[in-house]
C-alpha cells in the first residue's frame, strides 16, 4: 500500500514544479494556517456529539482532522520521521489513557457501559489524540529555516489580531462566545459589561491568559535576540500589545505565570553573557525596564485584575492594611507628580453604545457551584451580587402524580469561601478532593476521563473540571498517566535546554521562550486545567512540534558541515561543493 501511494504521488508530481513544491510544503502551509485559525476563530459550534454535554464540535476540529489525515498520508509514504523519544512518550500516555478507559468501564465501574457515559469518556480520550496530532503535524512540517520564520511571523500577526479583537470587545461590544455554561456553549452571542473580563476569541479569560503565557515569553525572547532595530521594535511592540490583553483579561493565575515566565527569559539571556559583570548589568537593566512596563500597564488598565488580587490579600488582614497604606501613597505620588503636571485628567477610552437586544456576560454568573462544607449566609469577597440558588423540588399529589418545580433560596457559603473567596473555595472544598478520590480508586491508571465530578457512576455532569491540571491528570489517568504526560513535557523542555547552546539565533530564542513559557504554563496548571483547554493545548503542542523539529534540523545541518582535513587542498572548487551541499540539506527531504 505504501509503495502504491508513493507511485501515485510520483505520477501526479512528475515534471510539474508546482505540485512538487506543494508536496514539499503542504504540511508547513497547513500548520501555519492552523496556528492562525485556532486562536482567531471564536468558539462557534457546528454540532454537539453529546447533546447533554458542554463540549461541541467546531470548525477547527474539522481542519485539525484534515491536517492529521494529510500527515497520515505522508506517514504511509515514509516521508515523516517519527521515531523520537518524545513521540514514544506521547504514545505511551495514549496507551495509558486507553487502559484507564477500559479500567473505568470493566474493572472499577466508574463509567457505565452505556452510550451516554461511555461516549463522554471516549470523547475526552479522542480529544487528547487531537491535541497530540498538532505536535505530529507541526513536527513533520518544518524542513527549512524559511518554514520556521513563516511560523513565527504567523504567531505574531495572530496575536495582534487577537489583541485587536479584545480591544473591540472591551470598547465596541464586539461579540463574545463563551463556554462557561452549557447553554452559552451552543453559540449564544454575548457582549462584555463594564467589569467583565476580556476573553477575545477564546472561550473564557482563563483560556486567553494561558495562551498568552505560551506566546509572550517567545516574543520577548526574540525581542532580546534579534539585532536589527526594526525587528526588535516589532517584537517588543507585539509583546506589549499581548501584555495589555493579559491585564484586561484579569486572569490572576495567568498573570502570575507570565511574570514568572518573563523573569526566566531575562535570566536565561543574562546567563548567555560572557562575564559576570555583563550578566548582572544586562539582566538587571532589562528586568528593570520590563518591570516598569508591566507595572505601568497594570496600573493604567488593570482595575479589574487589581481588585481580584486584593481579594487574596483580604485573607491576611495585616498585609491587606499595609498594602492599602502604600497604595494610597502611590496614588498621591502619581496624581501630584505625573498626571496633574502633564494635564492628564482621564486616561479611559471612549465606549460604544450597547447593541440592542444583546445578552451580557453577567448572565454567565447566574450559574454558581455550592460548597458542601459548613454553610453561612455571608457573602464571599468575589461574589458581587446575591443571586438566589435554584433548588429542584418534587411534590406528590393525593392522586400519586409527581410534579417537579424550582424554588429560589438564599445561597450559603463555606468557611473557605468566606476566607479565600468562592473561586478558591470551590477548588479546596470540592474539585481537588474529588480528583484525589479518583486517584485512590485506581492509583495506576485513575478512574477514567470525565469521572472526577460525578457523585456516583450513573451521575452525568454537563461539564468536567478540576482547576488543577496535575490533580486532574492524576485522578483521571493515575500515576502512569501522570508520569507519561508530564514526562513528555519534561522531554520537550530538555530539547529546548539543549538548543540554548545552538549558534542559530532563531533556535536559541525559540528555545529560551519555550522553556520560560512552558514553566509558566505549568505554574498556571496549578489553578487551571490548561492542558485540557482545547485552544491552549492545541497551540502548545503545535509550538512544541515546531521547536523539536527545528532542533533536529539544526542537528542535521551540523552533521553535514564536515570539517576540512588538514591534508585536503583548500581550493574554490571544494568550497563551492560544500556550500551547495549545505544549501540543499533539509530534514525529511526526499532528494
Protein Blocks (a to p, Z undefined) as FASTA:
>chain_A
ZZmmmmmmmmmmgoplklmmmmmmmmmmmmmmmmmmmmmpccddfbdfblkbmbdcdfkl
mmmmmmmmmmmmmmmnopacfbbfklmmmmmmmmmmmmmmmmmmmmnopaccbfklmmmm
mmmmmmmmmmmmmmmmmmmmpmbfklmmmmmmmmmmmmmmmmmmmmmmmmnopacddfkb
mklmnopacdddfklccekjafbfklmmmmmmmmmmmmmmmmmmpmblklmmmmmmmmmm
mmmmmmmnopaklmmmmmmmmmmmmmmmmmmpmblmlmmmmmmmmmmmmmmmmmmmmmmm
mmmmmmmmmmmmmmmmklmmmmmmmmmmmmmmmmmmmmmmnopablcdcdddddehiacf
klmmmpccddfbdcdfbdcfklcbdcddddddddddfkopacdddddddddddfklmmno
jklmmmmmmmmmmmmmmmmmommnonbehklmpcbfklccfbdcehiaklmmmmmnojml
mmmmmmmmmmmmmmmmmmmmpcblklmmmmmmmmmmmmmmmmmmmmpcfklgmklmmmmm
mmmmmmmmmmmmmmmmmmmmccddfklccdfklmmmmmmmmmmpcghiaZZ
